[in-house]
Amino acid sequence: MLLFVGLGNAGKAYSGNRHNIGFKAIDAVAVKHGAPSFRARFQGHASEITLAGERVTLLKPGTFMNLSGQSVGEAARFYKIALSDIVVFHDELDLPAGKVRVKTGGGNAGHNGLRSVTEHVGNDYRRVRIGIGHPGDKALVHNYVLGDFAKAEAQWVDGVCAAAADYAGLLAKGEDEGFQNKVHLAVDAILRRDEKG
């Protein structure tokens, strides 16, 4: 059993926020792989799919970003999931928009959702870092991450989530580098098409 977690803030008011790209990625995985409807569990909403022969619980914490670890910890304890089998999808200010990097452990770079998850389960879980770009000034970060994606960004946002869903089976098999490379190529093709108009 693996646990795929999308970080975000619950509620319609936040659904378009940059901070919610983790939720968007998990929703894309759910749709692509025919997940049953999400239902209230583990202080959030959960569903279950099979990926590359592995059972995977999909989880969107309902605790708000800063308390995400409560939900993740509850699910991980219930299923007795090892840290290496927890994969957290989240927004990443330090990566250009549309870039994706996968890493295990490391710092939380001021991300309150990651900090909360680390507090509740430990630090050595896997992170799918989805770049949202940086506003350029630290003072602008709060409003930037809680702001909605611009209409002009919709194509790469949808593209990166679709690519994450297409290649999620590689994550289930522990092939993080393969996942990263496949998503990179898919998103790069979308961005090139955008440039050509």
Secondary structure, 3 states (H helix, E strand, C coil): CEEEEECCCCCHHHCCEHHHHHHHHHHHHHHHCCCCCCEEECCEEEEEEEECCEEEEEEEECCCHHHHHHHHHHHHHHHCCCHHHEEEEEEECCCCCCCEEEEECCCCCCCHHHHHHHHHHCCCCEEEEEECCCCCCHHHHHHHHCCECCHHHHHHHHHHHHHHHHCHHHHHCCCHHHHHHHHHHHHHHHHHHHHHC
